[in-house]
Amino acid sequence: MNRFHFAKTNRAAIFFAMALLPSSLAYSQSKKDTVAKENKIEEVIVIGYGTQKKEAVTGSVSSLGGTALKEVPSANITDAIQGRLPGVDIGRTSTKPGAVQQIRIRGERSLTGSNDPLIVLDGIPFVGSLGDISPSDIKSLDILKDASATAIYGSRGANGVILITTNRGSKGQKARFTYNGYTGFQTIFSKYPVMDGPKFAKLRADAKMFTNAQDEFNDINTDWQDKYYGVGLMMNHDVGVAGGSEKGNYNFGVAYFQQNGVVPLQSYKRLSIRGSLDQEVSKFIKVGFSTNSNFSINDFNGVSGAPMLGYSPLVTPYNADGSPKTVMYSAIDQTALQTRGILESLGDAYADRTNAFSSYNNLYGELKIPGVEGLKYRLNVGLTYRNSNSGTYTGTGILNVNPATESSAGIGNSLTTQWVLENILSYDRTFGKHKISATALYSAEQTKYNSSYISARDVPIDAFQYFNLGHAQGEVTIDPNNQGYYKRGLMSFMGRALYQYDNRYMLTATVRSDGASVLAKGHQWHTYPAVSVGWNIANENFLKDSKYINLLKLRAGFGQTSNQSVGPYTTFGSLSTVPYNFGDEFVIGNYVNTASNARLGWEFSKTWNYGLDFTILNRRISGTLEYYITKTEQLLLSKGLPASSGLGSVTENVGASENKGFEISLNGTIFNNPDGFSWEVGGNLYANRNKITSLASGTDRNEGNLWFVGHNINALYDYQYVGLWQHGDPYLSVLEPGGNVGMIKVLYTGGYNADGTPIRAIGPADRQIIDTNPDFMGGFNTRLAYKNIDLSVVGAFQKGGVLISTLYGSSGYLNRLSGRGNNVDVDYWTEENPNVRYPKPGGMMSGDNPKYGSTLGLFDGSYVKIRTITVGYNFNRNTLENLGVNSLRLYVTVQNPFVFGSPYYRESGMDPEPNSRGNENQAVNSYKSNQLVIGTNNPSTRNYMMGLNLTF
């Protein structure tokens, strides 16, 4: 090994040597000619039931450290990892305070089963919400993506695995205290693009369908959004202490987070307490525990601004005496007004609160087997308790056009308990050039859940709210459909062996066997294998002395996983109740609702994964290339039955799907001078091609569920917009009998007569299958630092795909173009303005909307977003040492500041990311729940924060 010695003061020379010379060189600052350890970073990856050096991993694993997670201050880690990891799609389901987003790893596989990944917290499967985990307590996050990596978790890992490791103390460390906190506020990213008074008055005049009501006047221009949305304050405080002795370590902390929404009354509060302790009892025995408990309060989660967006801008919010108007008359409608002032003045007359307490606990004992070096036995015990209590109350006449409407209240309770028992035997030894690591597992777990809901009417006084429904003067209802109970269990055996030879050739082999209680007897058990290999080419003789290539590893893997995510008792079928009169007697009858299936078994996925990992130029640039194919068969599918059966559906193993795609990630250090200028960059790009390959009974489509062989799981089935009918179009009367100039023109797919005329009118046969998945997605990040000042930017992008906006489509009732209620601000057809996208007001209708109005809600989903910009200052360590402080950092952050390249943003001025599930916040539910849309849920926000990180 070559050795160099530099004077302590010659920092420029030290930097030059460490940055440019090969990593096989060692450097010494000591005046004695001693050599430190080899300058080689050994990054460790959590792979489940153990860790492994990154250069030895053969499966597909993506990782993000706690420092990177802290670059995006947030209530939960879904916001922090969005756009940071290839193949991991974070879909926003809501912007309400405390909301947790949808996570998809390498696409969707199941049609009606769960597509959510497994979350493992400190080694134990986690049944709670990611919102229950304080982001500042996370040390690392590792995501297992392919079957060779996820197979160790069996059926629970069929949709990928998220491994979360929390902070722990270090042996021999003096007590170290930390404080991480921030405070800030959020505003709406943009207003919903609805019409102002003059534009709405003109629309009503052009439509000629409705006239002004008694409260409407054309000289009034009320912006109801100004009367509704406000500024939401947020803050987070996290205090911790960590340390250790010669034989143990500890870490304890408490965190408090609070966020008030931009929507009136909404707020989310969370108090978290965490702790961990590891202690060597003897030379052979080690014990410990970790606990994470939190209590949260979610207020007025059910408040929605949807009604307000349709309010007529021609109505003043005040009565003649200056008091707030509570009911308005608009066209043919009478509407109860909801403004910020009205909602905030309700006091005890209105309540909507959910309290939740969760406690996640892991205890372990570890025994080194005497006499056998490298052999250990570990017992993990996981205990989970999660309780939720909710209550709602609406006083007499509150938010209703009828002041005599009875008050109503409801209470709901749910309790989830889970225990997990894992017995793990592991063996790790190195014999010369051979390294062996083996793991055997036996585990059992059980989850119990029960819930209840009771509603009542005519509560005598507002002070009672929902706290004692026994005082209600009206009907108290216990609906059997709103009560629930289940118990489900899983038993598993697993064996995994990892072998390395000379750090060049790697092999990982796994066998897992699972037994699931929710499947039919005789079909509950399944055993499946996984294997992956790796070749570290950089350690071959012809490359190991290379000054430019530090890591070059080829990987290939195959594995099978399975999914048992159906509801308990699905195999038994189900009963429903119906009240009816039997003569003069009122009785409750029971009938079979879903059929039983004594053959219901596992849903299988087979995955092939190929990867290349590289690190070059003295570890300045690193990256990964991956390609995968996942084929899922015997899908757990709810199959509709003919009406003659007297049953609605049955769950069967039918159909198949396929996901294939590629992933690219690249990270680089352009400059690395701790005493000067440093610049780091990173990015990832990934694409997933998802399609259904077969359905039940050999059919190629299921139009009711929007499933089509050869197309996306989330495909749409609708007409294809091609423009508007104009004067002079020859076939309007043939294709659209009774239609009008200026109405929506859709694609005609039928035939033509000899003279060129269409043979029929446009009808259901002209609907098209529309694939919605994007062409590709990705993210990028960069960090620039000069001495103590740093700037970090995190962004994301998407190319193609279909963005669904229920504001512009027909399901949201905000683009009716009739003048009945306020309308999205669109450039619509008139005789003087014919070359536009939106149809003539008052033209041919389908129900309350323009005919084919659903086509107006589909947009190109492309965008480039800057998610976070952070500027920080790290105080000089020499100055801090005099104050007894280890580190102090101040920073300011803006989240969601800019959007580029988005057709939807250009059209509406709105954030192009979804804010609702497909079955929410619409007048008519037209889309599936896992299909994310832009709707009238809480609007997207722009957040401004200032914080500090302190260690002493």
N, C-alpha and C positions, 0 to 999 in steps of 0.2 A: 504494500500500500504506500502510495506517495504521501509525504507529509510536508506541511508548510507551517511556518510560524510568522505571525504578523504582530506588530506592536499593537497594544490596546487602543492607541489613539488613531491608528490607521484604519478607520472604519470604511473608507472608500475601497481600499484594497480588499478588506474582508468581504464586502458586498459583491465586488467584482468576482472574487473567487467562488463564493457560494452560488452566485447566479449563473455563471458561465461555465465553470469547470464541471467535469463529470461527477455524478453523485457517488462514485466509488472512492472519491478522495475524501480524506478526513482533515479537519482543520483544527488548529490549536491556537488559542489566544494566550495561553499560559506562557510565562517566560521559561518554564521547564518544557523540554521537548517531549511532552506527553500527548497522547492522541485520544481524542474523545471517541464516542461511538460513531460508527459509520453513519454518514449523513444520508439516511434513508428513511423516509416516512412510511411507517407500517400502519395503514388505515385499516381499522377493524370494522367489520360489518356484522350486525345481528342477523342471524339466519334462522332463528327459532330453535329453542332448546339448546342454545349455544351461540358462539361467535366464531368468525373465521376471518383471516386476513383477506382483504379485498382482492389481492392478486391471486388468491386460491379459490375464489368463488366460481362455481360452474353454472349456477342457475341465473335467472334474470332478477336482479335486485337493484332498486334505486334508493338512494339515501339522501337525507337532508339533516344537517346538524342543528343543534339548538341555536347557535349564533345566527344561522341563515333564517330560522323561523322567527327570530326576534326582529328581523329587518322589516316585518310587516306587523306592527302592533294590532292585535285583534282579540276578540272575545273567545274565539276558538281557532283551532289550527287549520280548518278548511280554508279560511281566507289566506293564511300564511303560505300554504303549499300550492295555491292555485297558479298554474302556469310554470311551476318550478321543476316538475318531474315528468319525463316523457312517458306517454301511455296512461297517465293519470288525469282523467277529466273531472274537474270539479264543476258541477252544474248548480247555478244559484237557484234555489227554490223560493227564497224569500229574502227581503231586506229588513224584516222585522227584528227588533232587538232580541238577541239570544238565538236567532235562527241558525240551524246547522244545514249545510248544503249537501247535495247529492254527490256521491263519489262513484265513479265508474272506472275500473281498471281494465284496459284493453277491451272496451266495448261491453255490450249486453249480450248475454247468452240465452237467458230463459225468457219465455213469453209471458208466463203468469207467476213463476217462482221469483224469489228475490234475486236481484243482481247486485246487492250491497256486499262489499268486502267484509271479511272478518277483521275485527280490531283486537289486538292483543296488547294489554297494558302490563308491563313488567312481567311478561311471561304467562299471564293468565287471560283466557278469552274474556272479552269485555262486552257486556250486554247493555251498557249505558250509552249515553250520547257523547259525541266528541265535545259538546259544549260543557260537559262536566269536568273536563281536564284543563287546568290552567296552562296556557302555552308557555309561560315563563318557567314552568317546572319541567319542561321536556328537554332531555339531554340529546336525544337523537330520534329520528323517524326513519324506518327502513320499510320499503314496500316490496313484497315478494309478488312477482307477476306471472311467471310461467309455472307449469305443472311440476317441473322438477324441483322448484323452490317451495311451492305451496303444498306439496304432497304430504309433508310431515304434519300438516293440520287437517288433512283429510277433507271430508265433505264440507266442513265449515270454511275451508279456504278455496272453494271452487271459483269464487269471484275475485280472488286475490286476497292478500293479507297485509294489513298495516300493523307493523310492530312499533310500539311506542315505548321508549325507555326513559324513565324519569331520572332526575339528578339524585345522586347519592354522595355521601361524604367520602373522604379518602383516609386511608390509614396514616397515622402519625401527623395528621393535619390539625393545627390549632383551630379553635373555634373561629369560623369566618362568617360574618354577617353580611347579608345582601339585601338590597332594596331595589326593586324595579317598579317604576310607576310612570303613568302618563295621564294627562288630562286633555280634553279637547272638546270639539263640537262638530256636528254634522249638519249639512244643509242638503236640500234636494239637488240632485245632479242637474235636473232641468224640470220645468213644469210639464205636465201632460199637455200635448199640443191641441187644445180645444179652442173653439172659436170665441172671439170677443163679441161684444154686443152688436156692433155694426155688421160684422160678417154673419152672425147668426140671424139678424133681422133680414139681411139680403137672401140668405139661404131659405128662410121661411117664405119669403115673397116669391122666390124662384120655384119652390116646390109646390106652392099653391095647395097644400094639404091641410095646414093648420093655421089658425089665427091667434093673435095675442089673447091671453086670458086676462082676468081682472087685475092681476098683479104685474103684468108685463107692459113695458113702455119702451118704444124704440130709442128713446134718448137716454136710457139707463145702460151702463156698461159695468157690471159687477164681475170682478175676478174672484171667483169663489175659492180658488186655490190659495190666494193670499189670505183668505179668511180661515183657512183650514191648516195648511202645513206651517210648521215653525222650525225652530232650531233645536236640535237634540244634543244635550250635554252628555259626556261620557267621562269615566275615570276608572283607573285601575291602580291598585296598590298591592304589592307583593313583597312580603318580608320573610326572610329565611335565615336559618343558621345551619351550618354544616361543619363537621370536623371528624376527628377520629383519634383512636389510641393505637398502640402497637398491634392490638389484636381485634380491632373493630372500627366501625365508622357509623355516623348517623347523619341524618338530614331531616329537618323539620321546618315547616313554614305555614304561613297563612296568607290568603289572597282575598281581596274584595274587588269585585267588578260591578259597575253600574252604568247603564246606558238608557237614556231617555230617547224615545223615537221622535221623528219629525211629524208623525201622526199624533193627534191629541191623545193624551192619557197613557199612551203606550210606554212601558218601561220594563227593564230586565235587571234584576239584581242577583248576584251570586257570591256567596261566602264559601271559600274552600279552605280546608285544613288537610295537610298532608304530612306524612312522616315515613321514615325508613330507618331501619337499624340492622346492621350486620355484625355478628360477634362470633369470634372463634372461641369455642368453649374449651377445646383441647387441640392437640396436634391433628386430630382426625375429624373433629366434629365442628361444624359451623351452622349457626342458626340465624334467622332474621325474619323481618316482616316489612311490608310496605302497606300503607293505607292512604286512601284518597277519599275524603268525604266532603260533600258540599250540600248547601241548602240554597235553593233559588226561588225567586218570586218573579213571576211573569204576569204583568198587569195589562189588561185590555188588549190581549193578542187578537181578539175577534173584531176589533174596530177596523173598519175598512173605509177608504175614501171613494170607493166605487160609486155610491149614489151621488156624491158631491160633483163628480165630473160631468154628470148629465144635467145639473141644474141650469136653468135658463139664465144667461147673463143679462137678460132684460128685466130682472126682478131685483129690487133693492133689498138688502138684508135687514132693513130697519122699518119699523112701523112709523106712523106719522109722529108719534110722541117720542121717537128716538129709541124705543126699546127694541131688543132683538126680535125679529120675526121668526116664529117657530114653525109655521106652515105656510107654504106658498102654492099659488095656483098658476100652472103653466100649461098652455094649450088645453088638453082634455084631462090633465093629470093634477092630482093634489098630492103634495109631497111634504113630509116632515123634514125640516132642515137640520143638518148636522154641521155646525161650524165649530171651530176651536173654542170660541167663547161659550157657546151653548153646552158643549160636552164638558168643559171644565167647570161649569156652574152647577152641574147635576148633583154633586155631593153624594149622599147616601142613596139617592134615587137610581143610581146606576152602578153596577159592579161587575167585574170580570177578572178573576184572579186565579192563578194556578201556583200552588206551593209544591215544591218537590224536594225531597231529601234522598240523597244517594250515598252509599258507602261501599267502596270497593276495596277489598282486603286480600292480601296474599301473605301467607305464612310458609316458611320453608325450613327444612332441616337437611343438612348435607353431610354425608359420611364418606371419608376417604377409607377405602377398604384396606386394612393393614395387610402388609405382605404382598400386595399386588400394586405396583406403581402405576399410576394413571387411572385406576379404577375407582369410580365414585358412584354413590347412590344418593339420589335427591328426592325428597318428598315435597311436593307443592300442594298447598291447600288454598283454594280461592273461595271467598265468601262474599256474596253481593246482596245488598239490600237496597231496593229502590221503591220509594213510595211517592205517590202524587195525589194531591187533593185539589180539586177545582170547584169554583162556585161562580154562578152568574145571577144577576138580578136586574130586572128592568121594572121601574116603578109604574104606577098607574098613569097611562097616557104618555109616558116618556118615549120620545122619538117616534111618535105615532100621530097620524092625522086625526085620530079619534081620541080626544082627551079622556074618554071614559073607558078606554081599553084596560082590561084587568092587568094587574101586575103579575109578573111571572118570575120564577126562580128555579135554579137547578143546582144539584151538587153531584160531583163525580169523584170516585176514589179508585185508585189502582195500586196494586202491590206486586212487585216482582222480586222473587228470591232465587238465588242460584248458588249451587255449590259445585266446585270442581276439585277432583282428586287426581293428582298425577304422580305416578311412580316412574322415576327416570334412572336408568343405569347407563353410565357413560364411561368410555375408555379412551384415553388419549396417550399415545406413546410415539416416540421417534426412535427409530432404529437406523442409525447411519443416515442414508439418503431416503429412507422410507418413513413416512408419517401416516399414522393410522388414527382415525377418530371414529368411534362407533357409539351409537345411542339406541337404547331400547326403551320403549314407553308402554305403560298400561295406564289408561285414564278412564274416568267415568265422570259424568256430570248430569245434573238435573236442574231444570228451570221450571218454576211454578209461577203462575200469573193469575190474578183474579181482579175483576173490576166491577163496579156498579155505578148506576146513574139513576137519580130520582129527580123528577120535576114536579112543580106545584104551581098553582095559580091563585091569585087573590090573596097575597100576603098583606096583612092588615096595616102595617106601618113600615116605612122605609128603613127604619133602624134595624129591623129584623134581617133584612136582606135575605141571604141564603143560609143563615146560621141555624135556624130552627124551622124546618118546613112543616113541623107539626102544628104551627100556628096558622098555617094557610087556611083560608076560609073556603077556597075552591077545591078543585080536583087535584089529588096527589097521584102521580102516574109512575108506575114502575114497569117500564116496557121491557119485556124479556129480551128483545133484540139489542138492548143497551146494557145487558149484564154479560159478564164473560168469565170464563175460567178455563185454564188448560194446565197440563203438566206434560213435559216432554223430556226425554233423556237421550243420552248418547254414550256409547261405550266403545273404546278404541284400543287397538294394539298397533304399534309402529316400530319399525326398525330402520335405522339409517347408518350407512357406512361411508366414510370419506377417506380416500386414499390419495397420497401424493408421493411421487417419486422424484427426488432431486429438485423439487420445486419447479419441475418442468411439465410433468404429466399428472393430471388430476382426474379422479373418478368419484362420483357421488351416486349412490344407489339407495333407494328408499322403497319400503313396502309398508302399506297402511291398510288396516282393516277396520271398518266402522260398522256399528250396529245402531240403527236409528229407530226409536220407538214410534215415530209418526208414520212409518211405512207399514205395509201389510205383512202379517206373519208369513214367514217363508220367503220374504223378499227384503228383510230388514238388514241383512249383512251383505257387505261387498268388500272384496280385497282388490287393491289396485297398486300397480308399480309405477316407479319413476326412476329414470337414470339420466345422468348428464356427465359429459366429459369436457376436459379443458386441456389445452396445450399452450404452455407459456413459452412462446417462441423466443422471447427476449433472453431467456436463460440458456438457450442452446449455445454451443461453443462458438458458432459463427456470428452470434450477436451479443453475447454477454459482455464483451469489451467495448461495445458501441458507445460512443459519446453522445449519441443523439436519440437512441431508442431505449427507454427505461422499462417499458412494459408493452408487450405485444402478445395478446392471449386470444386464442380461438376457443369458442365454446359451442357445444351442441347438446341438446337435451330433448328427451321425450318423456311424457308422463300422462297419467290419467287421473283426473279428479272426478268427484261426483257431488251432486247437489240433492239435498233432501228438504229443501225449504218450502214445504207445504204446511198448512195449518194442522195442528194436532187433531186427531179424530176424522181427518179427511177420508180415510179408508172406510169409516163407518157410515158415511152419508150424514145427512142432517135433517132435523125436523123444524118446522116453523109453526107458529100458532096463528089462529084467526078467530076473532070474536064473532058470534052470530046468535040469532034467536032460534031456540028449539022449542017451538010452540010459544008458550008464554014465559019460557025460562031463558035467561041470558046465560050462555055457556061459552067456554073457550075450547076450540077444536084444534087438533094437531094434524099436520099433513107432512108428507115427505117432500123435502125441498131439493136436496141433491142426492144422487144415487151413491151407494157404497161401491167400493172397488177392492176386492180381496186379492188383487194382483198388482197393486200399486207399488212400484219399486223406484230405483235410483235413476236420476238424470245424469248422464255421463258426458264428460268433456275430455277429449284427447288433444294434447298440445305438442307441437314440434317447435322448438326454439333454437335459433342460430344467432350467435353473437360474436362481436370482436371488440375487445377492450384494448386501449392503447394509451401510453403516456410517453411523451417525447420531449426532447430539448431540455434535459435536466429537470423533468417534471413540470415544466412550464405549461405544457398543453396536454390535456387528457380528454378522452372521449370514449363513447360507446356507440356501436352500430348493432341493431338487432332486427331480426325478421322472425315472425311467428305465424303459425296457423293453428287455430283452435276449432275443433269440430265437436259440436254438442249433439247428442242423440238421446232418444227416448225422453223428450222434453216433458216436464210436469205441466200438463196443459188441461185447463178446464174446458171440456168439450160440451157444447150445447147439444141437447137431446130434442127429438121431435116432440111436438105438443101431444101427440098420441100416447107418449110414454107417461104423461102426467108428472114428469120431473123436469127440472130446469136444466141441470148439467151434471156431469160426472168428471172427476179428475182422473186422467189417464196418462200413460207414458206414450206419447205420440209426437211425431214431428222431429225436426232437426234444424240446427242453425250452424252458421260458420262465421268466425271472425279471423281475419288475417290482416297483417299490417307491418309497418316498419317503424323504428324509433331511432332517432339520432340525438345524442347529447354531446356537447363540446364545452370545455372549460379551459380558460387560459389565463396565465399571468403575464401581462405585457411588460410591466415594470414592477420591480419588487425591492424598494429601498425603504426600510423602516424609518430612516432618518430624513427621507426626502419624498419623492413622488412614487406612488404605487398605483397600479391599475390592473384590476381583475375583470374578466368578462366571462359570461356563460350563456348558453342557449340550448334549447332543445326543440326538436320538430318531430311530430309523429302523425301517422295516419292509420285509421282503422276502417277496414271494409267489412261491413256487417251485412249478413243476408240470411233469410230463411231458406233452407234447402228442401224441406218437406213438411207437409201438414197431415192432419188426420185423414185416414181413408183414401190416401192418394190424391186428394184435391190439391189444386194449385192456388187457391185463394179462399180467404174467409173475410168477406167484405164487412161484416158486422164488427169484427175485432181489428180490422185494418191489417190483416196478415196476408202477405202475398209471397209465394215461392219465388226466389231470385231477387228479392228486394229487402230493404232495411226492415228490422223489427219495428222501427218507429216510422214507417212509411205512411203517407197520406193517400187518400183516394178522393179526388176532386176534379172539377173541370180545370182546364188550362186557360188562363187569361191570355188573350192575344191582342186586346185593344178595346175600342168602343165602336159601335156602329155609327157610321157617318152618312150624311146625305149622299145619295148616288150609289151606295152599296146595293148590288142587284138582288141579293138573296135574303134580305132581311125578313120579308114576309113569308118565305119558305122555311127558313131555319128557325125563326122566332115568330110564330103566328101571334099576332096581337102585340108584338114588340114595338119599341119606339127608337127613333134616332137618339143617340147619346147613351143607350144602355150598354151593359158589358157584353163584349163579344168573346166567346170562348171557342176553343178548337173543335172543329167538326171532323169526325173520323169516318163518316159513312161514305157511301158511293155516290155516283153522279149519273144522271141520264145522258142520253146521247147528245142532247143539246147543251150539256154542261151544267144543268141545274141539279141541285142536291135532290136525292130521292126521298129524303125524310127530314123531319124537324130534329133539332138538337134535343137529345134526351139522355137518360142515365148511361147508355152505352158509350157515350163520349167522354165519360170520366177517365182520368188518367191516374196511374200509380206514380206518386211523386216521392222519390227517395230524399230523405232529409239530412243524412249525415254529411258533415263537411269533408272537403277534399283533404285538408290537413290542418293541424293545430300545433301550437307550441308556445314557448315563452322565452324570455331573455332577461338577463340581469347584468349589471355592471357596478363596480365599486371603484371610485377614485379617491385617493387619499394623499394629502400633502402634510407631512409632519403630523400634527394632532387633529387636523380637519379632514373629514371624509364625506363623500357624497355617494349614496346608493340609489339605484333606479331598478325597479322590477316591472316587467311588462309581459303582455301575452298577446297572442294573435290567433286568428282563424281565417281560413280561406274557404269560401263556398259554404255549402250547406243551406238549409232552409230555416229562416227565422220566422216564427209564427207570432204575429202581433194580433191579439184579440181586440185591440183598440180599433184597428183599421178593418178587420174582418167583420163577419156578421154575428159572431157569438157574443161580442161585448156590448152590443146595442149602442155604440158610440159613433157609428158611421152609417146610420140609417138614411141620411140624406133626405129626411122627410120634414124636418123642422119640429118634430114632436118634442124632443129634448135636445140639449146641446150636442154638437157634433165635433168630431175631430176636424181640425183645420186643414181641409184638403182643397186642391185646385180642381173644381168639378166642371163638367161639360156645360157650356151654354152655346147659343148660336154664335156669339161673338168669340168664344173661347173653346173651340172644338178639339184641339190637339193636346189633350191632357190624359191623365191616367184614370180619373175618377168619374163615375157616370152622372148623368143628368138627374138633378133632384126631382123627386116625384115621378120618376119613370116607372118602368115595369118592376113590380115588387114580388118578393117571395116571403110571405108573412110580413114582418115589420121591417125587412131589409131589402135593398136592391137585389134583384135576381142575380144569382152567382156572386153575391157579396162576399162569400167566404174566400174567394180568390184574391180579394184585395188585401188580405191579411198575411200574405206570403211574401217574404223579402229575401234577398241575398244575405246570408249570415256573416259575411266577411267583416273583419274589423282588426285594428291594431290598437291596443290600449296600454297606456302607462298606468299601472296599478298603484305604484307607490314611489314616492320620491322622499328620501330622507337625507337630511344634513345633520352631521354630528360633530361634536368636539370632545376629544379625550384630553383631560387635564394631565399635565406633565407629572410623571410618576415621582420624580425627585421632589417636586413640590408637595405631592400628596403624602409621601413618606413622613415628612415633618409633622403632618397632621394626623398620623396614624391611619391613613386611608390607603387601601391598595389600589383602587381604581375608581374613577368618577367620569361618567360620560353624560353629556347633555345632547339632546337631539330634538329636531322638529320634523314632522312627517305630514305629508298630504297624500291621501289615498283617493284613487279614481279621478285624477286631475284632467286627463286628456284622452280623446278618442280620435283615431284617424282611419281613413279608408273604409268607412262603414256606409253603405247605401242607406241603411235605416237611420243612422245618425243624421245624414244629410237631409232625409225626408222629414224627420220628426224633431231633431235636436236632442233625442233621448239616448240613454245608454243602450247599446245594442245587446247587452246580456239579458237573459230571461230574469224574471222576478216572481214567477208563479209556476206551480204544476199545472198540467194540462186540463185537469178537471176542477180548477179553482177559479174564483173571481170572474165568472162569466154569467151572463144572463141565460145562456144555453151552454151546457157542458158538451163540447164537441170533440175534445181530444182526450187521450189517455193520460193517466196520472203521472207516468214516468216520462211523458213528453213535455219538456219545459217550454214555456211561452212567456211573452211579455203581456201582462194583463194589468188589472187595476189594483193589484196588491200594493204594498208599500213601494213608493218609487225608489229608484236608485239614489244613493247619496254620495256626497263628496265630503270626506272627513279631514279635519285638521287637528293635529295633536302635538303636544310638547311633553317630553318625558326625560327621565334620568335613570341611569343605572349606577348603583353605588355598592362598593364592596369594601369592608374594613374588618 
